[in-house]
Amino acid sequence: MITFRENKLVAGLDITPFENAFFNFTYRNVGERTIFDRYGSFGTAGKDVVLENYQVLDFMTNYKVLGDTVTFFAAVTNLLNEDYDDVFGYATGGRNYKLGVRLQF
């Protein structure tokens, strides 16, 4: 299968509101894509299959303590819980949360 993406926009906003804290918002807008279905895996062989456009907003933050030794972090991907297919036949998992602590010695 061959995928053609005509329009894709990715924009990020990094914010450092105070020392050792960091916030990031990332926005992705992916336009409608066309896939040529050579073997008929997703419809009629030799026909184009269209993947709809989508928009996704991600958020992440971290806070460092003890210099760079300890970092607390959190992230939410697909913040608005958009339902979309990035690759035809594989649906996304919806909103995802991640929390953690990173130790560097």
MDAnalysis code that builds the backbone (N, CA, C; Angstrom):
import MDAnalysis as mda
import numpy as np

u = mda.Universe.empty(315, n_residues=105, atom_resindex=np.repeat(np.arange(105), 3), trajectory=True)
u.add_TopologyAttr("name", ["N", "CA", "C"] * 105)
u.add_TopologyAttr("resid", np.arange(1, 106))
u.add_TopologyAttr("resname", ["MET", "ILE", "THR", "PHE", "ARG", "GLU", "ASN", "LYS", "LEU", "VAL", "ALA", "GLY", "LEU", "ASP", "ILE", "THR", "PRO", "PHE", "GLU", "ASN", "ALA", "PHE", "PHE", "ASN", "PHE", "THR", "TYR", "ARG", "ASN", "VAL", "GLY", "GLU", "ARG", "THR", "ILE", "PHE", "ASP", "ARG", "TYR", "GLY", "SER", "PHE", "GLY", "THR", "ALA", "GLY", "LYS", "ASP", "VAL", "VAL", "LEU", "GLU", "ASN", "TYR", "GLN", "VAL", "LEU", "ASP", "PHE", "MET", "THR", "ASN", "TYR", "LYS", "VAL", "LEU", "GLY", "ASP", "THR", "VAL", "THR", "PHE", "PHE", "ALA", "ALA", "VAL", "THR", "ASN", "LEU", "LEU", "ASN", "GLU", "ASP", "TYR", "ASP", "ASP", "VAL", "PHE", "GLY", "TYR", "ALA", "THR", "GLY", "GLY", "ARG", "ASN", "TYR", "LYS", "LEU", "GLY", "VAL", "ARG", "LEU", "GLN", "PHE"])
u.atoms.positions = np.array([
    [0.832, -1.184, 0.000],
    [0.000, 0.000, 0.000],
    [0.873, 1.243, 0.000],
    [0.423, 2.249, -0.680],
    [1.127, 3.527, -0.729],
    [0.214, 4.587, -0.130],
    [0.736, 5.372, 0.813],
    [-0.037, 6.432, 1.453],
    [0.471, 7.778, 0.971],
    [-0.459, 8.666, 0.627],
    [-0.099, 10.014, 0.220],
    [-0.685, 11.003, 1.216],
    [0.171, 11.812, 1.832],
    [-0.276, 12.852, 2.756],
    [-0.047, 14.184, 2.075],
    [-1.122, 14.888, 1.821],
    [-0.989, 16.180, 1.155],
    [-0.699, 17.290, 2.148],
    [-1.318, 17.228, 3.313],
    [-1.180, 18.309, 4.286],
    [-0.920, 17.751, 5.672],
    [0.159, 18.230, 6.295],
    [0.443, 17.860, 7.671],
    [1.089, 19.064, 8.349],
    [0.550, 19.429, 9.507],
    [1.065, 20.557, 10.269],
    [1.330, 20.093, 11.692],
    [2.520, 20.370, 12.199],
    [2.860, 20.082, 13.586],
    [3.391, 21.364, 14.191],
    [2.804, 21.760, 15.335],
    [3.238, 22.986, 16.016],
    [3.379, 22.696, 17.500],
    [4.404, 23.267, 18.107],
    [4.637, 23.058, 19.531],
    [4.784, 24.369, 20.270],
    [4.397, 24.346, 21.525],
    [4.550, 25.503, 22.400],
    [5.258, 25.034, 23.666],
    [6.448, 25.566, 23.915],
    [7.222, 25.235, 25.114],
    [7.126, 26.396, 26.087],
    [6.818, 26.078, 27.345],
    [6.665, 27.102, 28.382],
    [7.521, 26.715, 29.580],
    [8.316, 27.665, 30.055],
    [9.088, 27.483, 31.286],
    [8.613, 28.569, 32.257],
    [7.549, 28.270, 33.042],
    [6.942, 29.300, 33.893],
    [7.828, 29.719, 35.073],
    [8.674, 28.811, 35.529],
    [9.608, 29.119, 36.602],
    [10.752, 28.119, 36.534],
    [11.799, 28.381, 37.274],
    [12.998, 27.547, 37.222],
    [12.683, 26.077, 37.503],
    [13.260, 25.184, 36.703],
    [13.146, 23.725, 36.829],
    [11.811, 23.148, 36.374],
    [10.893, 23.973, 35.888],
    [9.595, 23.476, 35.411],
    [9.490, 23.693, 33.904],
    [8.861, 22.744, 33.232],
    [8.743, 22.805, 31.785],
    [7.390, 22.243, 31.368],
    [6.700, 22.940, 30.474],
    [5.429, 22.487, 29.911],
    [5.526, 22.509, 28.396],
    [4.881, 21.557, 27.741],
    [4.873, 21.522, 26.287],
    [3.506, 21.090, 25.790],
    [2.997, 21.827, 24.815],
    [1.797, 21.446, 24.078],
    [2.221, 21.204, 22.634],
    [1.779, 20.099, 22.056],
    [2.078, 19.802, 20.656],
    [0.756, 19.525, 19.934],
    [0.568, 20.237, 18.838],
    [-0.644, 20.114, 18.021],
    [-0.273, 19.498, 16.678],
    [-1.036, 18.487, 16.254],
    [-0.842, 17.870, 14.937],
    [-2.146, 17.925, 14.163],
    [-2.070, 18.410, 12.938],
    [-3.211, 18.408, 12.031],
    [-2.766, 17.652, 10.787],
    [-3.385, 16.517, 10.536],
    [-3.035, 15.690, 9.385],
    [-4.223, 15.682, 8.434],
    [-3.970, 16.049, 7.193],
    [-5.029, 16.117, 6.188],
    [-5.472, 14.746, 5.723],
    [-6.516, 14.761, 4.923],
    [-7.054, 13.531, 4.349],
    [-5.976, 12.822, 3.530],
    [-5.924, 11.505, 3.672],
    [-4.924, 10.709, 2.958],
    [-5.608, 9.677, 2.078],
    [-4.969, 9.362, 0.971],
    [-5.481, 8.361, 0.041],
    [-4.506, 7.196, -0.021],
    [-5.050, 5.995, 0.071],
    [-4.248, 4.782, -0.015],
    [-4.748, 3.973, -1.207],
    [-3.834, 3.555, -2.051],
    [-4.191, 2.690, -3.169],
    [-4.192, 1.250, -2.667],
    [-5.355, 0.623, -2.736],
    [-5.521, -0.747, -2.239],
    [-5.325, -1.730, -3.400],
    [-4.098, -2.114, -3.617],
    [-3.735, -2.960, -4.761],
    [-4.439, -4.321, -4.721],
    [-4.504, -4.948, -3.531],
    [-4.995, -6.327, -3.436],
    [-6.419, -6.453, -2.902],
    [-7.079, -5.347, -2.603],
    [-8.442, -5.417, -2.084],
    [-8.512, -5.753, -0.614],
    [-7.463, -5.444, 0.135],
    [-7.426, -5.750, 1.564],
    [-8.467, -4.975, 2.357],
    [-8.821, -3.764, 1.896],
    [-9.749, -2.915, 2.649],
    [-10.939, -2.485, 1.809],
    [-11.207, -3.183, 0.740],
    [-12.310, -2.826, -0.147],
    [-12.119, -3.511, -1.481],
    [-12.297, -2.763, -2.544],
    [-12.169, -3.303, -3.886],
    [-10.733, -3.160, -4.378],
    [-10.178, -4.226, -4.901],
    [-8.807, -4.195, -5.421],
    [-8.683, -3.155, -6.522],
    [-7.592, -2.412, -6.483],
    [-7.340, -1.398, -7.493],
    [-8.046, -0.087, -7.249],
    [-8.674, 0.073, -6.119],
    [-9.387, 1.318, -5.786],
    [-8.677, 2.050, -4.660],
    [-8.899, 3.345, -4.576],
    [-8.348, 4.164, -3.497],
    [-9.215, 4.066, -2.250],
    [-8.569, 4.051, -1.089],
    [-9.242, 4.098, 0.202],
    [-8.837, 5.426, 0.841],
    [-9.793, 6.144, 1.428],
    [-9.529, 7.471, 1.983],
    [-9.510, 7.410, 3.507],
    [-8.436, 7.930, 4.100],
    [-8.355, 8.120, 5.552],
    [-8.699, 9.571, 5.842],
    [-9.610, 9.795, 6.767],
    [-10.075, 11.146, 7.067],
    [-8.993, 11.958, 7.781],
    [-9.129, 13.272, 7.684],
    [-8.199, 14.158, 8.399],
    [-8.451, 14.071, 9.901],
    [-7.435, 14.472, 10.690],
    [-7.594, 14.484, 12.137],
    [-6.694, 15.539, 12.767],
    [-7.046, 15.887, 14.008],
    [-6.272, 16.836, 14.801],
    [-6.042, 16.242, 16.180],
    [-4.810, 16.353, 16.677],
    [-4.461, 15.784, 17.979],
    [-3.680, 16.821, 18.779],
    [-3.983, 16.905, 20.066],
    [-3.276, 17.792, 20.981],
    [-2.655, 16.949, 22.088],
    [-1.342, 17.101, 22.293],
    [-0.616, 16.387, 23.342],
    [-0.075, 17.388, 24.358],
    [0.097, 16.935, 25.596],
    [0.628, 17.781, 26.666],
    [1.651, 16.985, 27.459],
    [2.751, 17.643, 27.830],
    [3.723, 17.006, 28.726],
    [4.340, 18.071, 29.621],
    [4.764, 17.620, 30.795],
    [5.403, 18.522, 31.742],
    [6.474, 17.766, 32.513],
    [7.450, 18.500, 33.012],
    [8.410, 17.900, 33.938],
    [8.916, 18.948, 34.914],
    [9.394, 18.452, 36.034],
    [9.919, 19.317, 37.087],
    [11.164, 18.654, 37.667],
    [12.280, 19.383, 37.657],
    [13.556, 18.844, 38.133],
    [13.844, 19.326, 39.551],
    [14.340, 18.395, 40.376],
    [14.771, 18.724, 41.734],
    [16.165, 18.135, 41.951],
    [16.848, 18.648, 42.920],
    [18.218, 18.206, 43.218],
    [19.112, 18.318, 41.983],
    [19.085, 19.489, 41.381],
    [19.835, 19.686, 40.134],
    [19.131, 18.939, 39.021],
    [19.860, 18.080, 38.342],
    [19.261, 17.245, 37.300],
    [19.137, 15.785, 37.742],
    [19.244, 15.544, 39.052],
    [19.238, 14.169, 39.563],
    [17.853, 13.541, 39.527],
    [16.825, 14.279, 39.935],
    [15.459, 13.741, 40.002],
    [14.548, 14.591, 39.123],
    [13.815, 13.935, 38.231],
    [12.844, 14.626, 37.377],
    [11.501, 13.929, 37.495],
    [10.480, 14.675, 37.882],
    [9.101, 14.182, 37.880],
    [8.497, 14.575, 36.540],
    [7.783, 13.646, 35.906],
    [7.205, 13.982, 34.610],
    [5.799, 13.425, 34.472],
    [5.034, 14.051, 33.599],
    [3.672, 13.613, 33.289],
    [3.387, 13.975, 31.837],
    [2.549, 13.162, 31.203],
    [2.164, 13.434, 29.823],
    [0.760, 12.903, 29.565],
    [0.051, 13.603, 28.714],
    [-1.248, 13.147, 28.224],
    [-1.193, 13.265, 26.705],
    [-1.265, 12.137, 26.029],
    [-1.316, 12.168, 24.572],
    [-2.767, 12.049, 24.128],
    [-3.072, 12.676, 23.005],
    [-4.440, 12.729, 22.489],
    [-5.367, 13.321, 23.554],
    [-4.993, 14.479, 24.032],
    [-5.675, 15.168, 25.136],
    [-7.188, 15.288, 24.922],
    [-7.622, 15.515, 23.702],
    [-9.054, 15.692, 23.405],
    [-9.742, 14.386, 23.012],
    [-9.019, 13.254, 23.142],
    [-9.555, 11.914, 22.886],
    [-10.137, 11.774, 21.472],
    [-9.381, 12.252, 20.494],
    [-9.784, 12.177, 19.086],
    [-9.741, 10.722, 18.608],
    [-10.749, 10.318, 17.857],
    [-10.791, 8.980, 17.276],
    [-10.302, 9.090, 15.837],
    [-9.165, 8.456, 15.536],
    [-8.592, 8.585, 14.201],
    [-7.761, 7.359, 13.844],
    [-7.480, 7.218, 12.566],
    [-6.593, 6.168, 12.050],
    [-5.373, 6.848, 11.458],
    [-4.214, 6.607, 12.043],
    [-2.976, 7.140, 11.482],
    [-2.479, 6.233, 10.369],
    [-2.673, 4.929, 10.562],
    [-2.356, 3.921, 9.558],
    [-3.646, 3.146, 9.322],
    [-4.019, 2.970, 8.071],
    [-5.294, 2.325, 7.766],
    [-5.344, 0.914, 8.353],
    [-6.457, 0.629, 9.027],
    [-6.650, -0.688, 9.627],
    [-6.207, -0.777, 11.079],
    [-5.559, 0.285, 11.596],
    [-5.079, 0.301, 12.983],
    [-5.631, 1.531, 13.686],
    [-6.677, 1.353, 14.470],
    [-7.287, 2.470, 15.201],
    [-6.381, 2.883, 16.354],
    [-6.493, 4.128, 16.750],
    [-5.694, 4.629, 17.864],
    [-6.296, 4.180, 19.190],
    [-5.490, 4.274, 20.227],
    [-5.915, 3.820, 21.543],
    [-6.649, 4.865, 22.356],
    [-6.912, 6.024, 21.811],
    [-7.580, 7.084, 22.565],
    [-6.598, 7.835, 23.440],
    [-7.131, 8.509, 24.446],
    [-6.302, 9.299, 25.360],
    [-5.392, 8.368, 26.163],
    [-4.159, 8.830, 26.424],
    [-3.175, 8.030, 27.140],
    [-2.495, 8.895, 28.195],
    [-2.303, 8.337, 29.391],
    [-1.672, 9.068, 30.493],
    [-0.349, 8.407, 30.867],
    [0.618, 9.234, 31.256],
    [1.905, 8.692, 31.700],
    [2.416, 9.573, 32.843],
    [2.824, 8.927, 33.948],
    [3.425, 9.604, 35.097],
    [4.707, 8.873, 35.455],
    [5.689, 9.606, 35.949],
    [6.912, 8.912, 36.329],
    [7.925, 9.772, 37.024],
    [8.957, 9.111, 37.464],
    [10.117, 9.749, 38.101],
    [11.359, 9.224, 37.403],
    [12.231, 10.114, 37.015],
    [13.481, 9.737, 36.358],
    [14.630, 10.084, 37.303],
    [15.503, 9.115, 37.561],
    [16.671, 9.339, 38.393],
    [17.920, 9.254, 37.523],
    [18.797, 10.247, 37.650],
    [20.060, 10.250, 36.906],
    [21.196, 10.427, 37.873],
    [22.131, 9.515, 37.824],
    [23.291, 9.572, 38.728],
    [24.551, 9.783, 37.947],
])
